[in-house]
């Protein structure tokens, strides 16, 4: 059961980190944006950026 707990803790940590990085991505521009995208891709290689809404 110890291995399962470790696995769950890692997953929760990744979710928390992704939430922070996605929040940063909203306001980041230029080189900082590229850096945030790089970090997100390292955590979750299959993640794709959602399209921007047309009206905003």
C-alpha positions in Angstrom: 0.0 0.0 0.0 3.0 2.3 0.5 3.7 2.3 -3.3 0.2 3.3 -4.0 0.3 6.2 -1.5 3.6 7.4 -3.1 2.0 7.2 -6.6 -1.0 9.2 -5.4 1.1 11.8 -3.7 3.0 12.3 -7.0 -0.2 12.6 -9.0 -1.6 15.2 -6.6 1.6 17.2 -6.7 1.6 17.2 -10.5 -2.1 18.4 -10.5 -1.2 21.2 -8.1 1.8 22.2 -10.2 -0.2 22.1 -13.4 -2.8 24.4 -11.9 -0.1 27.0 -11.0 1.6 26.8 -14.4 -1.7 27.2 -16.3 -2.5 30.3 -14.2 0.9 31.7 -15.1 0.4 30.9 -18.7 -2.7 33.1 -18.8 -0.7 36.3 -18.2 2.8 35.3 -19.5 4.1 36.8 -22.8 7.2 36.3 -24.9 10.1 34.3 -23.4 8.4 33.8 -20.1 5.4 32.1 -21.9 7.8 29.8 -23.8 9.4 28.8 -20.5 6.0 28.0 -18.9 4.9 26.0 -21.9 8.2 24.0 -21.7 7.5 23.2 -18.1 4.0 22.1 -18.8 5.1 19.9 -21.7 7.7 18.2 -19.4 4.9 17.4 -16.8 2.3 16.4 -19.4 3.7 15.7 -22.9 0.2 15.2 -24.5 -1.2 18.5 -23.1 -2.4 20.9 -25.8 -3.2 24.6 -25.2 -6.9 25.3 -25.4 -7.9 27.7 -28.2 -8.6 31.3 -27.3 -12.2 32.4 -27.4 -13.0 34.4 -30.5 -15.0 37.2 -28.8 -12.3 38.2 -26.3 
